[in-house]
Amino acid sequence: MSFNDLGLSPELLKALKPKTYPSPTQVQRELVPVALKGQDAWVTAPTGSGKTLAYALPLLQQWAVENPSNERPAPSRSAYVRSTKSIQSLVLVPTRELAVQVSQVFMSLAAQWGHLCKITVVFGGVSINPQMMGLRGGTDILIATPGRLIDLLEHNALKLSSVQTLVLDEADKLLELGFQEELQYILSLLPSKRQSLFLSATKPQSMVALAQTLLNDPLEIHIESEMPEPVEILQRAIYTDIAKRTQLLKHLIKEEHLKQVLVFVATQHSSDIVAAKLRVAGIAAEPFHGQLSQGKRQQVLADFKAHRVKVVLATDLASRGLDIEKLPAVINFDLPRSAVDYTHRIGRTGRAGESGLAISLVTPESLSHWALIEKRHAVKLERESIEGFEASSPVPEKESVNGGIKGKRPSKKDKLRQLAAAESQLPK
């Protein structure tokens, strides 16, 4: 099948350069015709399967159909300026990096129309004033992170009452508790009659009920990976103590000759502290989390891709949207809170036929959670001990995978206190 068979306009077909888009991927073949008909859809497909293009094409075609003369009213007319605080399509993404990547796809496809098709991208971490200026005269397609969108709504910079299509990219993250309050507020401002497209790499069972209330008789599309299988993602689990992890991390980087590694940590504080300790040891390392300015995050990413930085210490949310070509290794300094996120993390390496390495540091405190991750992913890894970094507690013969004994599980505050105490004991 070619793009010619998907019902796209000649203008969009012209924008699909054969070298960049030789033929539609499976997710594009299945979603584009459905989206063009205005039907809701919930898509689960792996990272790199072409989800962004799959929804960008229908949104741009929708704009082209409603603007057949490809002419926008002159923005100098005050009545038009007042009326165009509204937008036609809204794309919500969880992170700044993903917002930028998505906007680049839209803008490359819409370049043939010049300024006639207005695409705007907004996110936090930068001044809001230029973004408010950019929304003057209206916009056709808005790509936004939830927090900054709410800021703009509170400044009366736009209205959502005429949105025809809502896209949630990385819907699994946007439906999580961390975004639910913001998302519910945004949804309350959208018209009830609209098209909704949800796309994600995973579909956690905990999100299904909520998502179903937001979709109207959706077509569910599930795509298995059609990317070239990696030569191998070697998964390893190393058993150690919390206080020994930083020194073990330095040891692994040097002894495994890791030229580039993405290290996942649980908190922004850990990202800053561990990166600083690696730099003291002569390892080029940078933190990557939500409290950094957008300029700093972009610089870290550019330096990492150019191999000027060897190690990036990232939190899960900040790492969404990161795509490092031929990344050789990832290390779970902290295990992911959700077993589902383990897939996201290790999937950053071993892409497009390249081999990859995924190492998880397992501590006595995280053994039961690690057992749950193994169970959910149907893997069982031998727990290694590295001389000089052994855990003080041996691995128990029988491990619980249900989080402990009811009534005796540590509370969230207890866990935070334990984490803070452990980090204070990390070797300098």
C-alpha positions as CSV (number, residue, x, y, z in Angstrom):
1,M,0.0,0.0,0.0
2,S,1.2,3.5,-0.8
3,F,0.2,6.9,0.6
4,N,-1.9,7.4,-2.5
5,D,-4.3,4.7,-1.2
6,L,-5.1,6.5,2.1
7,G,-7.4,9.2,0.7
8,L,-5.0,12.1,1.1
9,S,-5.1,15.3,-0.9
10,P,-2.6,15.9,-3.7
11,E,-1.0,18.7,-1.7
12,L,-0.3,16.4,1.3
13,L,1.0,13.7,-1.0
14,K,3.4,16.2,-2.5
15,A,4.7,17.0,1.0
16,L,5.5,13.3,1.7
17,K,9.0,13.1,0.3
18,P,9.8,9.5,-0.8
19,K,13.2,9.5,0.9
20,T,11.7,10.5,4.3
21,Y,8.4,8.7,3.9
22,P,8.8,5.8,1.4
23,S,5.6,4.1,2.3
24,P,3.0,4.2,5.2
25,T,3.7,2.2,8.3
26,Q,1.1,0.0,9.7
27,V,-0.2,2.5,12.2
28,Q,-0.5,5.1,9.4
29,R,-2.4,2.6,7.2
30,E,-4.9,1.9,9.9
31,L,-5.3,5.3,11.6
32,V,-5.3,7.8,8.7
33,P,-8.5,6.5,6.9
34,V,-10.3,6.3,10.3
35,A,-9.3,9.7,11.3
36,L,-10.3,11.2,8.0
37,K,-13.8,9.9,8.6
38,G,-14.0,11.8,11.9
39,Q,-14.1,8.7,14.1
40,D,-12.5,8.5,17.5
41,A,-9.6,6.1,17.9
42,W,-7.4,4.7,20.6
43,V,-4.0,3.6,19.2
44,T,-1.3,1.7,21.0
45,A,1.9,1.3,19.0
46,P,5.6,1.2,19.8
47,T,7.8,4.2,19.8
48,G,9.2,4.9,16.4
49,S,6.2,3.3,14.6
50,G,5.0,6.6,12.9
51,K,2.2,7.7,15.3
52,T,2.9,11.4,14.9
53,L,2.6,11.4,11.1
54,A,-0.5,9.1,11.4
55,Y,-2.5,11.9,13.1
56,A,-0.7,14.9,11.6
57,L,-1.9,14.0,8.1
58,P,-5.7,13.9,8.9
59,L,-5.5,17.1,10.9
60,L,-3.8,19.0,8.1
61,Q,-6.2,17.5,5.5
62,Q,-9.1,18.6,7.8
63,W,-7.7,22.2,7.7
64,A,-7.2,22.0,3.9
65,V,-10.8,20.9,3.4
66,E,-12.2,23.8,5.4
67,N,-9.9,26.3,3.7
68,P,-10.3,25.3,0.0
69,S,-9.1,28.6,-1.2
70,N,-6.2,28.5,1.2
71,E,-6.9,32.0,2.3
72,R,-7.1,33.3,5.8
73,P,-8.9,36.6,6.6
74,A,-6.5,39.5,7.1
75,P,-5.4,39.5,10.8
76,S,-5.5,43.3,10.8
77,R,-9.3,43.2,11.0
78,S,-10.2,43.6,14.7
79,A,-13.4,41.4,14.4
80,Y,-11.3,38.6,13.1
81,V,-8.7,39.0,15.8
82,R,-11.3,38.7,18.5
83,S,-13.0,35.7,16.9
84,T,-9.8,33.7,16.3
85,K,-8.9,33.1,19.9
86,S,-10.4,29.7,19.0
87,I,-8.4,26.9,17.4
88,Q,-9.4,24.0,15.1
89,S,-7.2,21.2,16.4
90,L,-5.5,20.7,19.7
91,V,-2.6,18.3,20.3
92,L,-1.6,17.7,23.9
93,V,1.8,16.2,24.8
94,P,3.4,15.6,28.3
95,T,6.8,17.2,27.6
96,R,8.5,20.2,25.9
97,E,10.8,17.9,23.9
98,L,7.9,16.0,22.5
99,A,6.0,19.2,21.7
100,V,9.0,20.4,19.6
101,Q,9.3,17.1,17.8
102,V,5.6,17.0,16.9
103,S,5.6,20.6,15.7
104,Q,8.5,19.9,13.4
105,V,6.5,17.1,11.7
106,F,3.5,19.4,11.3
107,M,5.5,22.4,10.0
108,S,7.4,20.3,7.5
109,L,4.2,19.0,6.0
110,A,2.5,22.4,6.0
111,A,5.5,24.3,4.6
112,Q,3.9,24.3,1.1
113,W,1.1,26.5,2.4
114,G,3.5,29.0,4.0
115,H,1.7,31.1,6.6
116,L,-1.7,30.2,5.4
117,C,-1.8,27.2,7.7
118,K,-0.8,28.5,11.2
119,I,0.7,25.9,13.5
120,T,1.7,27.0,17.0
121,V,3.6,25.2,19.7
122,V,3.5,26.2,23.4
123,F,5.2,24.8,26.5
124,G,6.5,25.9,29.9
125,G,10.0,26.8,30.9
126,V,10.1,29.8,28.7
127,S,8.5,33.3,28.7
128,I,4.8,33.2,28.1
129,N,4.7,36.6,26.4
130,P,6.1,35.6,23.0
131,Q,3.7,32.7,23.0
132,M,0.8,35.0,23.7
133,M,1.9,37.2,20.8
134,G,2.2,34.2,18.6
135,L,-1.5,33.4,19.2
136,R,-2.7,36.8,18.1
137,G,-4.8,36.4,15.0
138,G,-5.6,32.8,15.9
139,T,-4.1,29.5,15.1
140,D,-5.2,26.4,13.2
141,I,-3.4,23.7,15.0
142,L,-2.1,24.1,18.6
143,I,0.5,21.7,20.0
144,A,0.8,22.3,23.8
145,T,1.8,20.9,27.2
146,P,-1.1,21.0,29.6
147,G,0.4,23.4,32.1
148,R,1.3,26.1,29.6
149,L,-2.1,25.7,27.9
150,I,-3.8,26.4,31.2
151,D,-1.6,29.5,31.7
152,L,-2.6,30.8,28.3
153,L,-6.3,30.1,29.0
154,E,-6.0,32.1,32.2
155,H,-4.4,35.0,30.2
156,N,-7.4,34.8,27.9
157,A,-5.1,34.2,25.0
158,L,-7.3,31.6,23.3
159,K,-10.5,29.7,23.6
160,L,-11.2,25.9,23.2
161,S,-14.9,26.1,22.5
162,S,-14.5,25.4,18.8
163,V,-11.9,22.6,18.8
164,Q,-12.9,20.0,16.3
165,T,-10.2,17.4,17.0
166,L,-8.3,16.6,20.2
167,V,-5.2,14.5,20.1
168,L,-3.5,13.1,23.2
169,D,0.0,12.0,22.3
170,E,1.5,9.8,25.0
171,A,-2.0,9.4,26.3
172,D,-0.9,6.9,28.9
173,K,1.1,9.6,30.6
174,L,-1.5,12.4,30.2
175,L,-4.1,10.2,31.8
176,E,-1.9,9.5,34.9
177,L,-2.6,11.1,38.2
178,G,0.1,13.8,37.7
179,F,-1.8,15.2,34.8
180,Q,-5.4,14.3,35.5
181,E,-6.4,17.5,37.3
182,E,-5.0,19.7,34.5
183,L,-6.5,17.4,31.8
184,Q,-9.9,17.4,33.3
185,Y,-9.9,21.2,33.4
186,I,-8.9,21.4,29.7
187,L,-11.5,18.8,28.8
188,S,-14.2,20.8,30.5
189,L,-13.6,23.7,28.1
190,L,-13.8,21.6,25.0
191,P,-17.0,21.0,23.1
192,S,-18.6,17.6,23.8
193,K,-19.0,17.0,20.1
194,R,-15.5,16.5,18.8
195,Q,-13.2,13.9,17.5
196,S,-10.7,12.4,19.9
197,L,-7.5,10.5,19.0
198,F,-5.5,8.9,21.8
199,L,-2.1,7.5,21.0
200,S,0.4,5.8,23.3
201,A,3.0,3.0,23.4
202,T,1.2,1.2,26.2
203,K,-2.4,0.9,27.5
204,P,-2.2,0.5,31.3
205,Q,-5.3,-1.3,32.6
206,S,-5.8,1.5,35.2
207,M,-6.3,4.0,32.4
208,V,-8.9,2.1,30.4
209,A,-12.0,3.1,32.3
210,L,-11.1,6.8,32.3
211,A,-10.2,6.8,28.6
212,Q,-13.4,5.1,27.6
213,T,-15.4,7.9,29.2
214,L,-13.6,10.5,27.0
215,L,-13.9,8.6,23.7
216,N,-17.1,8.1,21.7
217,D,-17.3,4.5,20.3
218,P,-13.6,4.5,19.4
219,L,-11.9,2.2,17.0
220,E,-9.1,0.5,19.0
221,I,-5.9,-0.1,17.0
222,H,-3.1,-2.1,18.5
223,I,0.2,-2.3,16.5
224,E,2.9,-4.7,17.3
225,S,6.5,-3.5,16.7
226,E,7.3,-3.5,13.0
227,M,10.7,-1.8,13.6
228,P,13.7,-4.0,12.7
229,E,14.4,-6.3,15.6
230,P,17.4,-5.4,17.6
231,V,20.4,-7.6,17.4
232,E,20.0,-7.9,21.2
233,I,19.0,-5.9,24.2
234,L,21.1,-7.4,27.0
235,Q,19.2,-7.0,30.2
236,R,21.2,-7.2,33.5
237,A,20.2,-6.8,37.1
238,I,23.0,-5.9,39.6
239,Y,22.2,-6.4,43.4
240,T,23.7,-3.6,45.5
241,D,23.0,-1.3,48.4
242,I,21.4,2.2,47.9
243,A,24.5,3.9,49.3
244,K,26.8,2.1,46.8
245,R,24.9,2.9,43.6
246,T,26.8,6.1,42.7
247,Q,30.2,4.4,43.0
248,L,28.9,1.4,41.1
249,L,27.6,3.6,38.4
250,K,31.0,5.2,38.0
251,H,32.5,1.7,37.9
252,L,30.1,0.5,35.2
253,I,30.7,3.5,33.0
254,K,34.4,3.0,33.1
255,E,34.7,-0.8,33.2
256,E,32.0,-1.4,30.6
257,H,33.5,1.3,28.4
258,L,30.2,3.0,28.0
259,K,30.6,5.9,25.6
260,Q,27.0,7.2,25.9
261,V,24.5,6.2,28.6
262,L,21.0,7.4,29.6
263,V,20.6,6.9,33.4
264,F,17.1,7.0,34.9
265,V,16.6,8.4,38.4
266,A,13.4,8.8,40.5
267,T,13.7,12.5,41.4
268,Q,15.0,15.8,40.2
269,H,17.2,16.0,43.3
270,S,18.9,12.7,42.4
271,S,19.4,13.8,38.9
272,D,21.3,16.9,40.1
273,I,23.3,15.2,42.8
274,V,24.4,12.1,40.9
275,A,25.3,14.2,37.8
276,A,27.5,16.4,40.0
277,K,29.3,13.5,41.6
278,L,30.0,12.0,38.2
279,R,31.5,15.2,37.0
280,V,33.8,15.3,40.1
281,A,35.0,11.8,39.0
282,G,35.9,13.2,35.5
283,I,32.8,11.9,33.7
284,A,30.9,14.4,31.5
285,A,27.4,14.2,33.0
286,E,24.3,16.4,33.0
287,P,21.0,16.3,34.8
288,F,17.8,16.4,32.7
289,H,14.5,17.2,34.5
290,G,11.5,19.4,34.5
291,Q,13.0,22.2,36.6
292,L,15.6,23.0,34.1
293,S,15.0,25.8,31.6
294,Q,14.0,24.9,28.1
295,G,17.2,26.4,26.8
296,K,19.3,24.2,29.2
297,R,17.4,21.1,28.3
298,Q,17.9,21.7,24.6
299,Q,21.6,22.3,25.2
300,V,22.0,19.1,27.2
301,L,20.2,17.1,24.5
302,A,22.3,18.6,21.8
303,D,25.5,17.9,23.7
304,F,24.4,14.3,24.4
305,K,23.7,13.6,20.7
306,A,27.0,15.2,19.7
307,H,28.8,13.1,22.4
308,R,30.1,16.1,24.2
309,V,28.2,14.7,27.2
310,K,28.6,11.0,28.1
311,V,25.9,10.6,30.7
312,V,22.5,12.1,31.1
313,L,20.6,11.6,34.4
314,A,16.9,11.8,33.5
315,T,13.6,11.5,35.3
316,D,10.9,9.5,33.5
317,L,8.7,12.5,32.6
318,A,11.5,14.6,31.3
319,S,12.8,11.7,29.1
320,R,9.5,11.3,27.3
321,G,10.1,12.4,23.7
322,L,13.8,11.8,23.8
323,D,15.1,9.8,20.8
324,I,18.8,9.3,20.7
325,E,20.0,7.4,17.6
326,K,22.0,4.3,18.3
327,L,22.0,4.8,22.1
328,P,24.2,2.0,23.4
329,A,23.0,1.7,27.0
330,V,20.5,2.7,29.6
331,I,20.8,2.2,33.4
332,N,18.0,2.2,35.9
333,F,19.7,3.9,38.8
334,D,16.2,3.9,40.4
335,L,13.7,1.3,39.3
336,P,10.6,2.8,37.5
337,R,7.6,3.4,39.7
338,S,5.4,1.7,37.2
339,A,6.3,-1.7,35.8
340,V,5.0,-0.5,32.4
341,D,7.7,2.2,32.3
342,Y,10.4,-0.4,32.3
343,T,9.4,-1.1,28.6
344,H,9.8,2.7,27.8
345,R,13.1,2.8,29.5
346,I,14.9,-0.2,28.0
347,G,13.3,0.7,24.6
348,R,15.6,3.7,24.3
349,T,18.5,1.4,23.4
350,G,18.8,-1.5,20.9
351,R,16.9,0.3,18.1
352,A,16.9,-0.2,14.4
353,G,19.0,-3.3,14.4
354,E,21.6,-2.0,16.9
355,S,22.5,-4.0,20.0
356,G,21.8,-2.4,23.4
357,L,22.4,-2.8,27.0
358,A,19.9,-2.2,29.9
359,I,21.2,-2.5,33.4
360,S,19.0,-2.2,36.5
361,L,20.4,-1.5,40.0
362,V,18.4,-3.6,42.4
363,T,18.6,-3.0,46.2
364,P,17.3,-4.9,49.2
365,E,14.6,-2.2,49.5
366,S,13.4,-2.6,45.9
367,L,13.6,-6.4,45.6
368,S,9.8,-6.9,45.8
369,H,9.2,-4.2,43.2
370,W,11.9,-5.7,40.9
371,A,10.2,-9.1,41.2
372,L,6.9,-7.5,40.1
373,I,8.6,-5.9,37.1
374,E,10.1,-9.3,36.1
375,K,6.7,-10.9,36.5
376,R,4.9,-8.3,34.4
377,H,7.5,-8.6,31.6
378,A,7.9,-12.4,31.8
379,V,11.6,-12.2,32.4
380,K,13.8,-13.6,35.1
381,L,17.3,-12.2,35.3
382,E,20.1,-13.5,37.4
383,R,21.1,-10.9,40.0
384,E,24.8,-10.2,39.7
385,S,27.0,-9.1,42.5
386,I,30.1,-7.0,41.6
387,E,33.1,-7.3,43.9
388,G,33.3,-4.2,46.2
389,F,29.7,-3.2,45.6
390,E,27.8,-6.2,47.1
391,A,24.6,-5.7,49.0
392,S,24.8,-6.1,52.7
393,S,21.6,-8.2,52.7
394,P,21.5,-11.5,50.8
395,V,18.8,-12.1,48.3
396,P,15.9,-13.9,50.1
397,E,15.0,-17.3,48.8
398,K,11.3,-16.4,48.5
399,E,10.3,-12.9,47.4
400,S,7.0,-11.2,47.6
401,V,5.6,-9.6,44.5
402,N,2.6,-8.0,46.1
403,G,4.3,-5.0,47.8
404,G,4.5,-6.5,51.3
405,I,2.2,-7.4,54.2
406,K,-1.0,-5.4,54.3
407,G,-0.9,-3.0,57.2
408,K,2.9,-3.1,57.4
409,R,3.8,-1.5,54.1
410,P,5.7,1.8,54.4
411,S,3.6,4.9,53.6
412,K,4.6,7.4,50.9
413,K,6.1,9.7,53.6
414,D,8.1,6.8,55.0
415,K,9.4,6.0,51.6
416,L,10.4,9.6,51.0
417,R,12.2,9.8,54.3
418,Q,14.0,6.6,53.5
419,L,15.1,7.9,50.1
420,A,16.3,11.2,51.6
421,A,18.2,9.4,54.3
422,A,19.8,7.1,51.7
423,E,20.8,10.0,49.4
424,S,22.4,11.8,52.3
425,Q,24.6,8.8,52.9
426,L,25.8,8.6,49.2
427,P,29.6,8.8,49.0
428,K,30.9,12.1,47.8
